[in-house]
Each structure stands twice: as structure tokens, then as C-alpha cells.
């Protein structure tokens, strides 16, 4: 979700105004994903590195996060959405935790969609923390080092509990992952757009999913066979990208933004 600050600067407004407009875009895209049947959506809301920003900007971001959680609580619960948070949640201020934690608990049994907020999150930090856990268990004799494999490491990564992303989408013109979902991104499709996050619309989302559906994924024989079958039954139709709305409901990809 990149481009809030630049959006505000282009309009001669403070960066906080860009973050507020970005919060409105979050509401818009979460609702669109729910209607499309997206199984899981992970939003890179606040990175571990964002703590280095000016105190006033950080406070404004935390205030918007609290406001979002409070205003969207009813919609999340009424629409069977499970809210999870990944990252070093302990660093979040109490004013955020006091609304975040109860909503995570209240929505834990919801099944229709998972909304994951990456808060104080960094993929390198997440992988390092998981490695430390495994190392401690090995030193204590609780774990055979030879038993450590990709599956065991993935099981210790909170981001992987949502499932591996099918599509990672970045706004704002940058073409890099910036420490987001690095482990899960191994076979994800990547989509980059010049559109700044506050300007990102439902149609932009539809276009990104339509483009994703037209790609033949090549993670191995199983995915190639799945892609061939999808083409055979018309689920991938390069001549009709406008079908993104109906196709997304069929495919239900896991998306990270």
C-alpha cells in the first residue's frame, strides 16, 4: 500500500492527509475483495522500519489504525471475516491493542475470508525469529537439526498461517517487495502499478486479478496441469479480461498488498 505520502505532497497537504486517504482505500479494497470471494487478503499496514518515521506521523498512523478497527468491527463480524495480525504486535501502543486484540478474538471462528494486517512487520525479522526458535529447541535437545526443513520453518512463520499468497500487488510505482512476505513470495505472481494507494480503485483491483488469471503459473507440473485445465474450461480467457469480477469469485486467490 505505497504512495500515501506522495499523494499528499502532490496536493500540498501534510502526509497525515495521505494516510487518511489511504485508510479509505483500505476500506474500499477490503469490501471489493470480500465481494469477489478472495479467500485471504494481507495488507502491509505498518512495517518494522516505519517506527523510524517522525513521531507525529507514527502517532497519526496508529490513530488511523485504531479508528479503522473500531469503525470496521461490525462489518468484519457481520460478514464472517477473520481478522489476524502478523508482526511484532507487542510494539503497538495500548490504544491500538485494546481494540485489536478483542476483535481478533471475536472473529477467530469466522470462515468466509481472512483479513491479515501486517503491523510492525518485516519478513526478514519474521524468518530470523523463527530460526531462533528452532535453534533454541535444537540446543535444548527437543529438536533434531536434521528434521528442520522448509515445511517446519514455514510452520513457525505467522504470515504462512494465512496461506501462501497467489498474488502480491504493490502500488506507487516501486518494483520491489520491501521486506514483505519474502518466504511466501517464492511462487507468488507479482503485480506493480504506478497508481498511488489512495487512488487505487476496485477497477484497478479487478484488472490486477484478471491479469493474474491470464498467467500460466509455472511452479511445477501440478500447477502447469492446473493452468492447462483452467484454459480448457475457460477460466483463463485472455480475450475477455473484463470478466475479472465473475472470475475472481471462482478462483478466490490469496492476495497481499
Secondary structure, 3 states (H helix, E strand, C coil): CCCHHHHHHHCCCCHHHHHHHHHHHHHHHHHHHHHHCCCEEEEEEEEHHHHHCCHHHHHHHHHHHHHHHHHHHHHHHHCCEEEEEECCHHHCCHHHHHHHHHHHHHCCCCCCEEEEEEEEECHHHHHHHHHHHHHHHHHCCCCCHHHCCHHHHHHCCHHHHHCCCCEEEECCCCCCCCCCCCCHHHHCEEEECCCCHHHCCHHHHHHHHHHHHCCCCCCCHHHHHHHHHHHHCCCCCCCCHHHHHHHHHHHCCEEEC
